[in-house]
Every structure is written in structure tokens, then in C-alpha cells.
């Protein structure tokens, strides 16, 4: 599967796009739409480069979801899982109760499991609360845009 326009819109909304590198809430150098690999303080990129970095990153994270999730997903479920994994990384997905519940086909518990991941540095962040709510709504096929 590939991320749909809906999944892309969620990621873009919550990542935002910065053409100059910055430190994210986890203090990692970041640029574009949440791209971190190889980024150094002081780096810059064009909008076109940011778009390409996101496309490349999405392909990578789609692969993690495809590899780790054992059940068939709807497009909304796949998009939400890619968005979640894009933000938190494949290591967190692999070790999460969220993945365990999903692979047990306990879809009803997945939104709750998604929302548990709302901290950076041990502190609950409003932006992560909102993002997890949006991902949970998308997973359920519900409108998320006003979160």
C-alpha cells in the first residue's frame, strides 16, 4: 500500500514544513516535513527538496508498516499507522502494545493505544495529544482535520 492524500495531509499538517533546520521536541536536528536523517544544525533546503525528502521518507515508513503489521489494513488504517510510525519511528512501533493489539486484530483498542504516545522527554505535549487524536480518528475513518 501507499499513503493516500489523506494520510499525507495529516503528516504535513502536524509536521509543518521548515526549510531551515531546527531542533524538534526530542532535540533532534530536523528539516522539511520532519526529516531527520543526516540533518545538521544550519542546514537548509528548498520546498522541492523538502517535498522529495517527505516522499522518500514516506516510502521508508510505508515499508516498516507493511513489514510489521500482520493483518490487512484499510487505507485509513494504513495511513494512520504510517503517520504514527513516521513520528515515532519503527523501533517504537515494533515494541509497542499498539502493534500487538493490531496484529491480534483488536482494532477497537488501536485508537486508545495510539493516544498513549503523547510525550516527549517524559512531558505530555499538546501538539502530540492533538496529533494522536487525529491519527486515531483517521484510523477509524472519522474526520480529523479540525483536531
C-alpha positions as CSV (number, residue, x, y, z in Angstrom):
1,X,0.0,0.0,0.0
2,X,0.9,3.6,-0.4
3,X,0.0,6.6,1.7
4,X,-3.1,8.4,0.4
5,X,-3.6,12.1,0.0
6,X,-5.5,12.0,3.4
7,X,-2.5,10.4,5.2
8,X,-0.1,12.8,3.5
9,X,-2.3,15.8,4.6
10,X,-2.2,14.6,8.2
11,X,1.5,14.3,8.2
12,X,2.1,17.6,6.6
13,X,-0.3,19.4,9.0
14,X,1.3,18.1,12.1
15,X,4.9,18.2,10.9
16,X,4.7,21.5,9.2
17,X,7.5,22.4,6.8
18,X,10.7,24.2,7.8
19,X,13.3,25.0,5.1
20,X,15.9,25.7,7.7
21,X,16.9,23.0,10.2
22,X,15.6,23.2,13.7
23,X,15.6,21.1,16.9
24,X,12.4,19.1,17.3
25,X,10.8,18.5,20.8
26,X,13.2,15.5,21.1
27,X,16.2,17.8,20.4
28,X,16.9,16.1,17.1
29,X,18.0,18.3,14.1
30,X,15.1,18.3,11.7
31,X,14.3,19.9,8.3
32,X,11.4,19.9,5.8
33,X,8.4,17.8,6.9
34,X,10.0,16.2,9.9
35,X,13.1,14.7,8.1
36,X,15.9,13.9,10.5
37,X,18.4,11.5,8.8
38,X,21.7,13.3,8.1
39,X,20.4,16.7,9.2
40,X,22.8,19.1,10.9
41,X,22.3,22.4,12.6
42,X,22.4,25.2,10.0
43,X,21.2,23.0,7.0
44,X,18.7,24.5,4.6
45,X,16.6,23.0,1.7
46,X,14.2,24.3,-1.0
47,X,10.5,23.5,-0.9
48,X,11.1,21.0,-3.8
49,X,13.8,19.3,-1.7
50,X,11.5,19.2,1.3
51,X,8.8,17.6,-0.8
52,X,11.2,15.0,-2.1
53,X,12.6,14.2,1.4
54,X,9.0,13.6,2.5
55,X,8.2,11.3,-0.5
56,X,11.4,9.3,0.2
57,X,10.6,9.1,4.0
58,X,7.1,8.0,3.3
59,X,8.3,5.1,1.2
60,X,10.6,4.1,4.0
61,X,7.9,4.2,6.7
62,X,5.3,2.5,4.5
63,X,7.8,-0.3,4.3
64,X,8.0,-0.5,8.1
65,X,4.2,-0.7,8.5
66,X,4.0,-3.3,5.7
67,X,6.7,-5.4,7.3
68,X,5.5,-5.3,10.9
69,X,1.7,-5.4,10.6
70,X,0.4,-8.9,10.0
71,X,-3.2,-8.2,9.1
72,X,-4.8,-6.5,6.1
73,X,-5.5,-2.8,6.7
74,X,-7.9,-0.4,5.2
75,X,-6.5,2.7,3.5
76,X,-7.4,4.9,6.5
77,X,-5.8,2.4,9.0
78,X,-2.7,2.2,6.9
79,X,-2.4,6.0,6.6
80,X,-2.8,6.4,10.3
81,X,-0.2,3.8,11.1
82,X,2.3,5.3,8.6
83,X,1.7,8.8,10.2
84,X,2.2,7.4,13.7
85,X,5.3,5.5,12.7
86,X,6.7,8.5,10.8
87,X,6.5,10.5,14.0
88,X,7.7,7.8,16.5
89,X,9.9,5.5,14.5
90,X,9.9,1.8,13.6
91,X,11.6,0.8,16.9
92,X,8.7,2.2,18.9
93,X,6.2,0.5,16.6
94,X,7.9,-2.8,16.8
95,X,8.0,-2.8,20.6
96,X,4.5,-1.3,21.2
97,X,1.4,-2.7,22.6
98,X,-0.3,-0.9,19.7
99,X,1.3,-3.3,17.2
100,X,0.5,-6.3,19.4
101,X,-3.2,-5.3,19.6
102,X,-3.3,-4.5,15.9
103,X,-1.7,-7.9,14.9
104,X,-4.3,-9.6,17.2
105,X,-6.9,-7.8,15.1
106,X,-8.1,-5.8,18.1
107,X,-8.8,-2.7,16.0
108,X,-11.1,-1.3,18.7
109,X,-8.2,-0.8,21.1
110,X,-5.8,0.7,18.5
111,X,-7.0,4.3,18.9
112,X,-6.5,4.1,22.6
113,X,-3.0,2.7,22.1
114,X,-2.1,5.4,19.6
115,X,-3.2,8.2,22.1
116,X,-0.9,6.8,24.8
117,X,2.2,8.1,22.9
118,X,1.8,11.8,23.7
119,X,5.0,12.6,25.5
120,X,8.5,14.0,24.5
121,X,11.1,13.8,27.2
122,X,8.5,12.5,29.6
123,X,6.3,15.6,29.3
124,X,2.8,15.5,27.7
125,X,2.8,17.9,24.8
126,X,-0.4,19.4,23.5
127,X,0.8,19.1,19.9
128,X,1.3,15.3,20.4
129,X,-2.1,15.0,22.1
130,X,-3.7,16.6,19.0
131,X,-1.7,14.6,16.6
132,X,-2.5,11.3,18.3
133,X,-6.2,12.2,18.3
134,X,-6.1,13.0,14.6
135,X,-4.3,9.7,13.9
136,X,-6.8,7.8,16.0
137,X,-9.7,9.4,14.1
138,X,-8.1,8.7,10.7
139,X,-7.6,5.1,11.8
140,X,-11.3,4.9,12.5
141,X,-12.2,6.6,9.2
142,X,-13.5,9.7,11.0
143,X,-12.9,13.4,10.2
144,X,-9.7,14.5,11.8
145,X,-9.0,17.9,10.2
146,X,-10.4,20.0,13.0
147,X,-8.3,18.5,15.7
